[in-house]
Amino acid sequence: MNEIVMILVMAFPMILFTIAPGLYLADYLEKGEYIQEENKRYIMWIVTVIFALALSTALNLIDVGGFFK
């Protein structure tokens, strides 16, 4: 339970680092006409949150030593 809390706590600062990939992916999908302008904001936030959670999970595993065991 403590690891889940730490992952969620570390995800908030990671949003600063992961907002750029979300913006780039939303722009790419809009230019390729895969999505419409109305859905661009939702895609950007979903990608940002997923990248932030993935990055904070990876940092938590590295900190705990999960990758090196």
HELIX and SHEET records of a PDB file:
HELIX    1   1 ASN A    2  LYS A   31  1                                  30    
HELIX    2   2 GLU A   37  VAL A   64  1                                  28    
END                                                                             
